[in-house]
Amino acid sequence: MNRLVQTFAWSVVALALAPGVHAVEAKGGATKDPKQPTIVKQPRVSKSFAQTRTTVVTRQSRSVARMVPAKPSFGQIAGLHAAADDLDLKSSVALVIDQESGHVLLRKNESAVLPIASLTKLMTGMIISDAKLPMDESITISQDDVDTEKHTGSRLKVGVTLTRGELMHLSLMSSENRAANALGRTYPGGMSAFVEAMNTKAKLLGMKDTRYVEPTGLSSRNQSSAQDLAQLVMSASQDPLLSELSTSPRHEVTVGKRTLQFSNTNRLVKNSAWDITLQKTGYISEAGQCLVMQAKVSGRKLVMVFLDSAGKLSRIGDAERVRRWVETQMPAGLPMPTTGGNTLVRQVSG
């Protein structure tokens, strides 16, 4: 009899954890018999959730799996994803420019001002490079560099000492937040002077829609538009150091007796089909997935900006769509349209 009861109890557990039903933390009390599971049904929350959310609590295990709805990005809230385009881009904002001719090949909500996440670090690197600070100077990660905005982790523990050049490399290549913050914190005059320098540089570049409040991009108050970011990419690409560090596939740093390996956050830099001369990725929930690049396609130097892409790999997919479109529609050797001015080859309005 006991065996039958036990078999029945675990059959209930298996049914509760079947696909379509998600375990969540119990809010009720414990069962009378600690060997038996407690099934606590919770009310329906929304159509996107399972009709019944079930909690399983056992004496041996209290593991919790939660269904948490994704936080909408600013672009989603603004309805920017409603704009359609022929390339079926997953980014709600896009801008592609032939840098040498100035022709706009594609634009989509390019004037929308949105959070830019770690694309911020491109300006961070530019300010450090412009300042001509010694790249071999040692900088120690402090508690001030720990993320209190999004509570992200880092392999650069408090107390780790690296050179400014290494921090710059990790910031641009692998989007290391503590590295970027340490660069701003140790700037002459401190963090406030660094942020002021970022905003001053933006104004000098004609980035009228851009505002920075810190050097990492973790704050959603760091905002810009695709047209401003295209200008930033064109300016940053003139700095060989920024180009080299941002497109480095990987980098190793020695921390005490350990060697830490870091990789580029943009998988396209390792793709032989691409010739990327500058890049930066970014993500926070408010910004969605973001990507800016300067790349050579069909013999043309293109600037690409993709903001507020919904899926983890969709910004990469959008870049691939644009590359294939350019290679198909404008093969190498064919002239660009010459109807004058800033010719718009393709336009999507939101």
C-alpha positions, -999 to 999 in steps of 0.1 A, spaced: 0 0 0 28 24 9 44 17 -24 12 25 -43 8 58 -24 43 68 -31 39 59 -68 7 80 -70 24 110 -53 53 111 -78 29 107 -107 12 139 -95 46 156 -94 55 144 -129 21 157 -142 27 191 -124 60 196 -141 48 186 -176 53 210 -205 31 241 -203 31 242 -165 58 260 -146 70 256 -110 69 287 -89 77 293 -52 50 282 -28 33 308 -7 14 283 14 25 263 44 42 229 46 24 196 42 14 175 72 35 146 59 70 160 49 76 130 26 47 140 4 47 168 -21 24 198 -18 6 210 -49 -4 246 -46 -24 260 -76 -22 297 -82 -47 318 -102 -43 326 -139 -22 358 -145 -23 365 -182 -27 348 -215 11 346 -219 14 324 -188 2 289 -183 -35 287 -173 -24 272 -140 9 277 -122 18 248 -100 41 247 -71 59 216 -60 76 216 -26 94 186 -12 115 180 19 145 170 -2 144 199 -28 131 234 -29 143 244 -63 123 272 -79 116 279 -116 98 312 -123 80 325 -154 90 361 -155 76 383 -184 103 401 -204 106 438 -196 96 458 -227 122 480 -243 117 517 -248 113 510 -285 86 485 -278 67 509 -255 69 536 -282 55 512 -309 86 514 -331 85 477 -339 53 483 -358 74 498 -387 77 472 -415 106 469 -440 115 448 -470 144 432 -453 123 420 -424 147 435 -399 142 426 -363 157 459 -351 131 487 -347 158 512 -356 183 509 -384 206 530 -405 231 520 -431 253 546 -448 280 544 -475 306 563 -456 327 575 -486 298 588 -507 275 598 -479 246 579 -495 220 565 -471 213 530 -482 187 521 -456 170 539 -427 143 530 -403 132 552 -374 167 566 -375 158 598 -355 142 579 -326 161 586 -293 166 554 -273 188 540 -246 221 527 -262 234 503 -235 271 494 -240 274 513 -273 283 540 -247 317 524 -244 327 535 -278 325 571 -266 343 560 -234 372 547 -254 373 578 -276 376 601 -245 404 580 -231 422 579 -264 418 616 -269 432 623 -235 466 606 -244 467 591 -209 495 565 -203 482 531 -214 507 513 -192 495 530 -160 482 505 -134 445 508 -123 429 488 -95 393 478 -97 375 492 -66 341 489 -50 330 520 -69 333 500 -101 308 474 -90 275 476 -109 247 489 -86 224 498 -115 217 463 -130 237 442 -105 257 425 -132 287 403 -123 323 405 -135 354 384 -135 374 415 -126 371 412 -88 376 442 -65 413 445 -59 424 433 -94 450 455 -110 454 459 -148 468 485 -170 447 513 -186 453 497 -220 440 463 -208 409 479 -193 403 498 -225 407 465 -245 382 446 -223 358 475 -224 356 478 -261 360 441 -270 341 422 -244 321 451 -230 335 447 -195 315 471 -173 339 474 -144 367 481 -168 348 509 -184 338 524 -151 374 523 -138 385 542 -170 360 570 -162 367 570 -124 405 574 -129 401 601 -156 417 635 -146 391 653 -125 372 620 -117 339 607 -130 321 640 -133 348 654 -155 347 623 -176 310 624 -182 313 661 -190 340 652 -216 317 626 -231 289 651 -236 312 678 -249 326 654 -275 291 645 -286 283 681 -292 315 686 -311 306 657 -334 271 671 -340 253 644 -320 223 666 -311 202 637 -297 228 622 -274 233 623 -237 256 604 -214 254 601 -176 280 574 -170 307 554 -190 293 518 -191 258 520 -207 242 503 -178 220 534 -172 190 538 -195 196 575 -193 225 571 -218 205 578 -249 211 586 -286 197 581 -321 209 560 -350 219 591 -370 240 603 -341 256 569 -336 265 567 -372 285 600 -368 302 585 -337 312 554 -356 326 574 -385 347 595 -361 358 566 -339 369 546 -370 396 572 -376 414 562 -344 435 531 -351 435 521 -315 398 520 -312 395 500 -344 421 475 -333 408 469 -298 371 468 -307 377 441 -334 401 419 -315 386 384 -314 399 376 -279 423 388 -253 440 373 -222 449 391 -190 469 378 -161 453 383 -127 476 370 -99 484 334 -108 455 331 -131 450 339 -168 416 351 -177 404 347 -213 379 372 -228 361 370 -262 346 396 -284 308 401 -278 303 403 -316 307 369 -332 309 385 -367 345 395 -361 354 358 -363 334 353 -395 356 353 -426 327 366 -447 330 399 -429 357 426 -430 349 447 -399 370 477 -391 351 490 -360 323 476 -339 305 477 -306 276 457 -292 252 466 -264 223 453 -243 201 463 -214 164 455 -213 154 491 -219 176 493 -250 171 458 -265 200 442 -285 222 469 -302 250 469 -327 271 495 -345 298 486 -371 320 499 -398 325 472 -424 336 468 -459 310 452 -481 313 448 -519 342 472 -518 322 499 -499 329 512 -465 296 509 -447 284 523 -414 256 501 -398 235 509 -368 210 485 -354 190 494 -322 163 478 -301 165 443 -317 142 419 -299 162 386 -299 197 377 -287 210 369 -322 186 391 -342 211 421 -344 236 397 -360 208 384 -383 200 420 -393 236 427 -402 237 396 -423 205 406 -441 220 440 -450 253 425 -462 235 400 -485 212 428 -498 241 451 -505 261 423 -522 231 414 -544 217 449 -552 250 468 -555 278 444 -565 314 457 -563 323 480 -592 288 494 -598 284 531 -591 260 543 -564 229 563 -575 239 598 -585 206 617 -583 223 642 -560 225 650 -524 219 624 -497 203 598 -520 178 575 -502 179 541 -517 154 526 -493 133 543 -466 111 529 -439 91 553 -418 76 544 -384 
